[in-house]
Amino acid sequence: ALYQATVSAPVNIACIKYWGKRDTKLILPTNSSLSVTLDQDHLRSTTTSRADPSFDKDRLWLNGKEESIEAGGRLATCISELKRLRAVVEAQNPTAPKLSTYSVHIASRNNFPTAAGLASSASGFAALVASLAALYELPANPSQLSVIARQGSGSACRSLFGGFVAWEMGSAPDGSDSLAVEVAPREHWPDIHALICVVSDDKKGTSSTSGMQRTVETSPLLQHRIAQVVPARMDSIKDAILRRDFPTFARITMQDSNQFHAVALDTEPPIFYLNDVSRAIIAIITEYNRAAGAIKAAYTYDAGPNAVIYAPKENIKEIVELLLRYFPQAQPFPDPFALHVDNQGSIPDGFNEKVAKPFPVASVKGFIHTRVGDGPRKLSAE
Ligand code: DP6
């Protein structure tokens, strides 16, 4: 018999950034974090897992290419944790097939181009964990699965939920309370849209994993951030989400992106993820909000130069128009990335283009317009 399950999982982009581990093996963070899950209709990883007694070892294919599964590595840890939970199911139900003793074949694909410059580890590990959980018919809820996905890549734990998601750092040495929880589902605030500005598809210089470890070892600013800044921000942003208070949500998101990049700069030797175009976009959004006399958009950046702009959907059209003034060659990606918004608004009258000049004009490659989305979807199981 062949047993298989297919699941897709979403990308998430943090508003309060995870940066730093207190345990590098279990992937336990030095601070809690919070993200928005993006819509899988546009960006997703899709993973099929199969178990069969004839398979001689666990194997993995990423975008069609076989990758090795390093013994004791992150992938092997996720797979063995899920097999362990399957063995519990089998012990409780003697008629259940002994899938925990079979090897698995796992095939995963991202639907977004590598050129989009988005990290795929979050959606990838979330899809892997959710597909094995479906294959094994585990009675686990998304928070329990997030504990396993966390051990694949920290940010992956947040992709087990849709909507607005917190990763609570926890305090248990075994990591059992370091997990993702839903702050609010997509339906609570569906009008939050995201515009990903693809600045560059260059390979990033310093990986998140090694960069954050260096920050933990050398940055005094990180210690201040962990102890004095993030706890209050987590409370405030959750509250803003529950009240659908966009200006507060946006201000905290921008502050936290800025502090994350300050902490990167405070690392020895310093780490630069933003480039001139990233900084130009910060200036444009800042001037847009100033001229409007209200916070209408928030920027945030991960470990690379691409901007993610969060805004209520009615502002997206004018934001694209504004960015196209500076980056006229930028294109929306073709379907399904095309824009579908109407609005009656316009760029604020007092917007001063000179405030943000001179900028390079040749390096926003394109935009991906998406929105807050739902959690992993089971596509089939047998
Ligand atoms: C800047 O989750 O990629 O995107 O746990 O080592 O796999 P590992 O790191 P990873 O780090 C993500 C860092 C970030 C911020 C965030 O997503 O919260």
Boltz pocket constraint, residues with backbone or C-beta under 6 A from the ligand:
constraints:
  - pocket:
      binder: B
      contacts: [[A, 12], [A, 13], [A, 14], [A, 16], [A, 17], [A, 18], [A, 19], [A, 27], [A, 33], [A, 119], [A, 121], [A, 150], [A, 152], [A, 153], [A, 154], [A, 155], [A, 156], [A, 208], [A, 209], [A, 210], [A, 301], [A, 302], [A, 303]]
      max_distance: 6.0
